[in-house]
Every structure is written in C-alpha cells, then in structure tokens.
Amino acid sequence: MSKLLLLILIILLWKSSAFGGENPVQIKPYGYISYEIIYDTYRSLDTRDGELYLFPKKPEFDINGNDINKRSKLNMLSVQSRLGMDVRGPDAMGARTSGKIEADFFGTRQDLVRMFRLRQAFIRLNWETTELILGNTFHPVFVLDCFPNTVSFAAAVPFHPLNRSAQLRLTQNLNPDISASVSFLMHGYHNSAGPNDQQRNSGLPESVLQLRFGNESDILFGVTAGYKFLSPRDITNGGEATGKIVGAYNLQAFSKLENEKVTVKLEGIYGENLSHFIMIGGYGARGTADNFDWDGDYDYSNLRTLSLWTDIESRKKVFQWGLFAGYTENLGAKELYIPIPGLARYDDLYYLFRISPRLVWYSNNLSFGAEYSFYNAVYAEEFDAYGKPSASMDPAINNHIIVMARYSF
C-alpha cells in the first residue's frame, strides 16, 4: 500500500501543476482532505463506520417493551478524502483524448474501511459530436449534472442511486440541446443483492439508453431506461442443472432548473431489483410458500421500488444554503413472491422519507458545512403474497447531524 501511494504521488507531481507545457501528456491532480463529525439519535443501518448512512434500523424491543435502538451514536471520520488526476494527451483516431483516475480511502466493504479504493478509471475520446467512454465511472443513472448536493456522503442514497461500474458508453449530440447515449455495463463492488458473480454468469451486460434535452447551465431534462440480467445459480437444490436468467428494468426521469439565484433538481426512479443502486430491491422465487418445490427449478419474481427526490440550493459563492427532500417505497412484486435470504436488500422496509436542510461556507479552497437530516423509516410487520407490505410498525425516527470541513486542491 505504501509503495502504491508513493507511486501515485510521483505521478501527480510529474508536470502536474496544470494542463499545458511541451509534454504531449499533461496531468492535472485534484482531490480534497475531508473531516467530519457525525451524530445520530437512533441506531441506524450504515457502513464504513457510519460514513455511508442509509436509514434508521428496524425497532427492537427488550423484555420491558423498550426500543433498544433509541440510543445516540457519534463518530469522527476522514475516510472519504480522495486523490485523482485528469489526463490529457495528443489526438488519436481524429479524437481529443483524455482520461481520469481517482481513488479514496473508503474501502470496498466495512472490514476494509480506510484502505485505498479505486473510484474511477476511464478513457475518454471526443470527436466533434460524439463521445466514447471506456472504463470505470458513474452509472448513467447517476447524472453528474443532476444529483443531490448534500453535505452527507453518497448523494442521498438510498433515495438517489449510487453506482460506479465498468462500462462502454457512446454519446451522440443530435443538436446543441439534444443528446442520446447508449451504455453497456458490468457491475463491480456496486453489484446486485445475491451471488457476486450472478451478472457475469448471465453472459450479458446491463444495457442503458438515455436521452437528454437542454443543457447543464440553464434547464436540463432527461429520461433513462435500463435492463440487467442475472443468473443466480447453476444447479438446483435437487442437483439438476439450471440456466434460468432473471431480467429487471429501471426507468428514470430527471430535471434541473438553474438561474442566477437558485438551482432546483428533481428526479424520479421506478424499477425492478434496484439493489445494485443501494436502494430497496431484490428478487425471490415466483410462487406461493404452500407446497413449493424447493428442490426443483423455478422462476423468479422482482421487487419493485419507487423513489422521488428534490434538491434546492442557492448559488451564492461564499455562503450557500440548500434543502433536500426524498421519499422511497417498497411496492412489492408483480408476480407471486417468496423471499429467499440474501437475494434482496432492505425488503423489510415499507417506506422511508428524509428532509435535510444544509449550510455551507466557502473561503477559497476551504469549506465548512453543516447538515441536519430528519429520517422517518416505516418497517413492515406483514406482507401479502406479492411481497408488498400490508401492515406496518410504528416509525423509527433518527436525527442525523453532520459537520464537515474540507480542503480542496
């Protein structure tokens, strides 16, 4: 690890003050050092020592009927501090060439927190009206021009999708205000609930089509449609070979309105098995539990999820305020559904909403931020035959407070 860090620092220092100069390959380093204080009034689902926060845990009661999760929690972290570099080189194949490599100390799972992790590594080719991206970067549903600018990490997951994956993405500008892109992706550590190799074993990539109208500096609107394939197993419990593939779709609409005073963003996403976006979702067996043949081959049924959010922020350069609000709900499946352990995420959650005001102060490379988030999580007590919650518990409520200092370079 120390050798890797040393190598990265050497590369960053090599003619890296800015793009330009005589070297045909130019490198521009960037990144930030982050410090956060995080406080919660209710025990919650999170990872990376609380850096990636999700929502309050399901209420648990002791022998006297007291909720044992009604306890506060505090931590201080710097794990999202990151290093990156943008690279620009000579033209190739008639296109302008560039690339990006970026890493942080977030780790790829809880027991690897504070370890160096690859975030992005991709090649970009730009022709006059065409762009080709090859490598690991944000999923197309994480629209870089339209995501929640929250102080808390991960852009308001699980209301907003979070995913970076290896991909091939081709974008065509049809005119100055309309573009279309098609992407083919293979998921890495942002994979779907279930076996880690289930997408690879399907032999098929996730396919995504996106249309965008307008521009990021005024008004933007877009729609996205995606479809993924999973192959959960090669053999049944009864020892018979199986090649069943389960498909799942997702649909998204997003918009951004920006003027000299405020920026307003809106997004809605609906789909099946959104677990690869760290959202409510997954799949199970199709059928009813009574007399179900667990030794035979069977089809699968996807859980559906709806998520809506809006984010409003001022455009002041020194002192900026913002407000995020989000809602997400478990809609159950279209077909009869039997849960299978390990094939779904957060499927015991009925619905969740969050309201988060924030303040951020900027002074050159230094910024300080504070955000208060009210979370209301309602868990299911009973489900119908389609996996949709039919009765619920009292809400689990958390007050999530974060204070942040960041030095950017």
C-alpha positions in Angstrom: 0.0 0.0 0.0 2.8 2.5 0.9 4.5 1.8 -2.5 1.2 2.4 -4.3 0.8 5.7 -2.5 4.3 6.7 -3.3 3.9 5.9 -7.0 0.7 8.0 -7.1 2.4 11.0 -5.5 5.3 10.8 -8.0 2.8 10.7 -10.9 0.8 13.6 -9.5 4.0 15.7 -9.2 5.2 15.0 -12.7 4.4 18.1 -14.7 1.1 18.3 -12.8 0.6 22.0 -12.0 -1.8 22.4 -14.9 -2.6 21.3 -18.4 -0.1 22.8 -20.8 3.6 22.8 -21.5 5.6 20.9 -24.0 4.9 17.4 -22.7 2.3 15.7 -25.0 0.7 14.0 -22.0 -0.4 16.5 -19.3 -1.6 15.6 -15.8 -3.8 17.8 -13.5 -4.1 16.5 -9.9 -7.1 17.2 -7.8 -8.8 16.0 -4.6 -9.6 17.0 -1.1 -8.9 16.3 2.5 -12.2 15.8 4.5 -13.0 15.8 8.2 -16.5 15.0 9.5 -18.3 14.8 12.8 -21.4 12.6 12.6 -24.0 12.3 15.3 -27.2 10.2 15.4 -30.0 9.9 17.9 -31.1 6.4 16.8 -29.1 3.4 15.8 -29.1 3.1 12.0 -28.1 1.0 9.1 -24.7 2.3 7.8 -21.3 1.1 6.7 -17.7 2.4 6.6 -18.0 3.4 10.3 -21.1 5.5 9.5 -19.7 7.4 6.5 -22.2 5.8 4.2 -25.5 6.3 6.0 -28.7 4.7 4.9 -31.7 4.9 7.4 -32.8 4.0 10.9 -32.8 0.4 12.0 -35.9 -1.6 12.5 -37.2 -1.2 16.1 -36.0 -3.9 18.5 -37.6 -4.3 21.9 -36.3 -5.6 25.2 -38.4 -7.7 27.7 -39.9 -4.5 29.0 -41.0 -3.2 25.6 -38.2 -0.6 25.3 -36.8 0.1 21.9 -33.0 -0.8 22.3 -32.2 1.2 19.2 -33.2 4.5 20.8 -29.5 5.4 21.6 -27.2 8.0 20.3 -24.0 7.5 18.3 -21.0 9.7 17.5 -18.0 9.4 15.2 -15.3 11.5 13.5 -14.0 10.4 10.1 -11.7 11.4 7.2 -12.2 8.3 5.0 -13.8 10.0 2.0 -10.6 12.1 1.5 -9.6 11.4 -2.1 -6.9 11.8 -4.8 -7.4 12.0 -8.5 -5.9 13.1 -11.7 -7.2 14.2 -15.1 -5.0 13.3 -18.0 -4.9 14.9 -21.5 -2.8 13.7 -24.4 -2.4 14.1 -28.1 -5.2 13.4 -30.5 -5.8 9.8 -31.7 -8.2 8.4 -34.3 -9.2 12.0 -35.1 -10.5 12.5 -31.5 -9.3 14.5 -28.5 -8.1 12.1 -25.9 -8.3 12.3 -22.1 -8.7 10.2 -19.1 -9.3 10.1 -15.3 -8.1 8.0 -12.4 -9.5 8.6 -8.9 -9.2 6.8 -5.5 -10.2 7.4 -1.9 -9.8 5.7 1.5 -13.4 4.4 1.7 -12.6 0.7 1.1 -14.9 -1.6 -0.7 -16.6 -3.0 2.4 -16.8 -2.4 6.1 -13.8 -4.5 7.1 -11.6 -2.7 4.5 -12.5 0.8 5.6 -9.6 3.3 5.4 -8.0 1.2 2.7 -7.2 2.7 -0.7 -10.1 2.1 -3.2 -10.4 2.7 -6.9 -13.4 5.0 -7.7 -12.9 5.9 -11.3 -10.5 4.9 -14.1 -11.6 5.6 -17.7 -10.5 6.7 -21.1 -12.5 9.4 -23.0 -12.4 10.1 -26.7 -14.2 13.2 -28.1 -15.0 13.8 -31.7 -16.9 16.9 -32.9 -20.4 15.5 -31.9 -19.5 12.1 -30.5 -18.1 10.9 -27.2 -16.8 7.4 -26.2 -16.1 6.5 -22.6 -14.3 3.2 -21.8 -13.6 2.3 -18.1 -14.9 2.5 -14.6 -17.1 5.6 -13.8 -20.5 6.6 -12.6 -23.5 4.7 -13.8 -25.6 6.7 -16.3 -28.5 7.0 -13.7 -26.1 8.9 -11.5 -26.4 12.1 -13.7 -23.4 14.3 -12.9 -25.4 17.4 -13.9 -28.3 16.5 -11.6 -27.7 14.8 -8.3 -28.3 15.9 -4.7 -25.5 18.2 -3.4 -25.9 17.1 0.2 -23.2 17.5 2.9 -23.6 13.9 3.8 -21.7 11.4 1.7 -23.1 9.4 -1.3 -25.6 12.0 -2.7 -28.7 11.0 -0.6 -28.6 7.2 -1.1 -31.0 5.2 -0.9 -33.3 7.9 -2.5 -30.8 8.6 -5.2 -29.0 5.7 -7.0 -25.3 5.2 -6.2 -23.3 3.0 -8.6 -19.9 3.2 -10.4 -19.3 0.4 -12.9 -17.0 -0.7 -15.7 -18.7 0.4 -18.9 -18.7 1.3 -22.6 -20.7 4.5 -23.2 -21.3 6.1 -26.5 -22.9 9.6 -26.6 -24.1 11.4 -29.7 -25.0 15.1 -29.8 -28.0 15.3 -32.1 -28.0 19.1 -31.9 -26.7 21.6 -29.4 -29.7 20.9 -27.0 -30.3 17.2 -27.5 -28.1 14.1 -27.0 -28.5 10.4 -26.8 -26.3 7.8 -25.2 -26.2 4.0 -25.0 -24.2 2.2 -22.4 -23.2 -1.4 -21.6 -22.1 -2.1 -18.0 -20.7 -4.8 -15.8 -21.1 -4.2 -12.1 -18.2 -4.3 -9.7 -18.5 -3.7 -6.0 -21.8 -2.0 -6.6 -23.4 -5.3 -7.5 -26.9 -6.6 -7.1 -28.1 -8.5 -4.0 -27.3 -12.2 -4.3 -24.2 -14.1 -5.6 -21.3 -11.8 -6.5 -20.8 -13.4 -9.9 -24.5 -13.6 -10.9 -24.2 -10.9 -13.6 -21.0 -12.3 -15.1 -22.7 -15.8 -15.2 -25.6 -14.4 -17.2 -23.1 -13.6 -20.0 -24.9 -10.3 -20.7 -24.2 -6.7 -19.7 -26.6 -4.2 -18.3 -27.9 -2.0 -21.2 -28.9 1.6 -20.7 -30.4 4.2 -23.0 -30.5 7.9 -22.0 -31.9 11.0 -23.7 -31.1 14.5 -22.6 -32.7 17.8 -23.5 -31.3 21.3 -22.7 -28.0 22.0 -21.0 -26.5 21.9 -17.6 -26.2 25.7 -17.2 -29.9 26.6 -17.7 -32.5 24.0 -18.0 -32.0 20.2 -18.3 -34.4 17.3 -18.7 -33.7 13.7 -19.3 -35.1 10.2 -19.3 -33.2 6.8 -18.8 -34.2 3.2 -19.4 -32.1 0.3 -18.4 -32.3 -3.5 -18.3 -30.0 -6.0 -16.5 -29.6 -9.8 -16.4 -28.7 -12.1 -13.6 -28.0 -15.8 -13.4 -28.3 -16.8 -9.7 -27.4 -20.4 -9.8 -26.1 -23.2 -12.0 -27.7 -26.1 -10.2 -30.9 -26.6 -8.3 -31.2 -27.9 -4.7 -32.2 -31.2 -6.2 -29.0 -31.5 -8.2 -30.4 -30.6 -11.6 -28.5 -28.1 -13.9 -30.3 -24.8 -14.5 -29.6 -21.8 -16.6 -32.5 -19.6 -15.5 -31.8 -15.9 -16.1 -33.8 -13.2 -14.3 -34.1 -9.8 -16.0 -35.0 -6.5 -14.4 -35.7 -3.0 -15.7 -35.4 0.5 -14.4 -36.9 3.9 -15.6 -35.7 7.3 -14.6 -36.7 10.9 -15.3 -34.6 13.9 -14.1 -34.6 17.7 -14.5 -32.7 20.7 -13.3 -33.6 24.4 -13.5 -30.9 26.9 -12.8 -31.0 30.7 -12.7 -28.7 33.4 -11.1 -30.2 32.8 -7.6 -31.1 29.1 -7.1 -30.7 25.6 -8.6 -33.7 23.2 -8.4 -33.3 19.5 -9.2 -35.9 16.8 -9.4 -35.7 13.0 -10.0 -38.0 10.0 -10.0 -36.9 6.4 -10.5 -39.0 3.3 -10.7 -38.0 -0.2 -11.4 -37.3 -3.8 -10.5 -34.5 -5.0 -8.3 -32.8 -1.7 -7.8 -30.4 -3.3 -5.3 -27.3 -2.5 -7.5 -28.1 1.2 -6.8 -28.0 0.6 -3.0 -31.8 1.1 -3.0 -34.7 -1.1 -1.8 -34.9 -4.1 -4.1 -34.1 -7.7 -4.9 -35.8 -10.8 -6.1 -37.2 -14.1 -4.8 -38.9 -17.3 -6.0 -42.1 -16.9 -8.0 -45.0 -18.8 -6.4 -46.6 -19.4 -3.0 -44.9 -20.9 0.0 -47.5 -23.7 0.4 -46.2 -26.9 -1.2 -43.5 -25.0 -3.1 -40.9 -27.4 -4.7 -37.6 -26.0 -3.4 -35.7 -28.9 -4.9 -36.9 -28.2 -8.5 -36.2 -25.4 -10.9 -38.3 -22.3 -10.5 -38.7 -18.8 -11.9 -38.0 -15.5 -10.1 -40.0 -12.5 -9.2 -38.6 -9.0 -8.8 -39.4 -6.5 -6.1 -40.4 -3.0 -7.4 -39.3 0.3 -5.9 -40.3 3.9 -6.4 -38.1 6.8 -5.3 -38.7 10.6 -5.6 -36.5 13.4 -4.5 -35.9 17.2 -4.9 -32.9 19.3 -4.0 -32.9 23.1 -3.9 -29.8 25.2 -3.2 -28.7 28.8 -3.5 -25.9 29.9 -5.9 -24.1 32.2 -3.6 -20.3 31.9 -3.8 -19.5 32.3 -0.1 -22.5 31.3 2.0 -24.7 28.7 0.4 -27.9 27.1 1.8 -29.7 24.0 0.5 -32.7 21.7 1.2 -33.1 18.1 0.2 -36.3 16.0 0.5 -36.8 12.4 -0.6 -39.3 9.5 -0.4 -38.9 5.9 -1.4 -41.3 2.9 -1.1 -41.3 -0.9 -1.4 -44.1 -1.7 -4.0 -43.7 -5.5 -3.8 -43.7 -7.7 -7.0 -46.0 -8.1 -9.9 -46.0 -11.9 -9.6 -46.4 -14.1 -6.6 -43.3 -13.7 -4.4 -41.5 -15.9 -1.9 -38.5 -14.3 -0.2 -35.1 -16.1 -0.3 -32.4 -15.0 2.2 -29.6 -13.0 0.6 -31.4 -12.1 -2.7 -32.9 -8.7 -1.5 -31.8 -5.6 0.2 -34.0 -3.6 2.7 -37.1 -5.6 1.7 -38.5 -5.3 5.2 -38.7 -1.6 4.8 -42.2 -0.3 3.8 -41.3 3.4 3.1 -38.8 6.0 4.1 -38.6 9.8 3.8 -35.9 12.3 4.6 -35.8 16.1 4.9 -32.3 17.7 5.1 -31.6 21.5 5.4 -27.9 22.4 5.0 -25.5 25.4 5.1 -22.0 25.6 3.5 -19.5 28.3 3.8 -16.7 28.7 1.3 -13.3 30.5 1.5 -11.1 29.8 -1.5 -10.0 26.1 -1.1 -11.5 25.7 2.4 -15.2 25.0 3.1 -17.2 24.2 6.2 -20.7 22.6 6.1 -23.4 21.5 8.4 -26.5 19.4 7.7 -29.4 18.2 9.7 -31.4 15.2 8.4 -34.8 14.0 9.7 -35.3 10.3 8.8 -38.7 8.5 9.2 -38.4 4.8 8.4 -41.6 2.7 8.5 -41.0 -1.1 8.5 -43.4 -3.8 7.5 -44.9 -6.2 10.0 -46.8 -8.3 7.4 -46.6 -8.9 3.7 -49.1 -10.0 1.1 -48.5 -12.9 -1.4 -46.6 -10.4 -3.7 -44.1 -9.3 -1.1 -45.8 -5.9 -0.6 -46.1 -4.6 3.0 -49.7 -5.0 4.2 -49.2 -3.9 7.9 -46.5 -1.7 9.4 -44.7 -0.9 12.7 -44.5 2.5 14.3 -41.9 4.7 12.6 -38.2 4.6 13.5 -37.0 8.2 13.6 -33.5 9.4 13.6 -31.9 12.9 13.7 -28.7 12.7 11.7 -26.3 15.6 12.1 -23.1 16.1 10.2 -20.5 18.9 10.5 -17.8 18.9 7.8 -14.5 20.7 7.0 -12.9 20.2 3.6 -9.7 21.4 2.0 -9.8 21.0 -1.8 -6.9 21.1 -4.2 
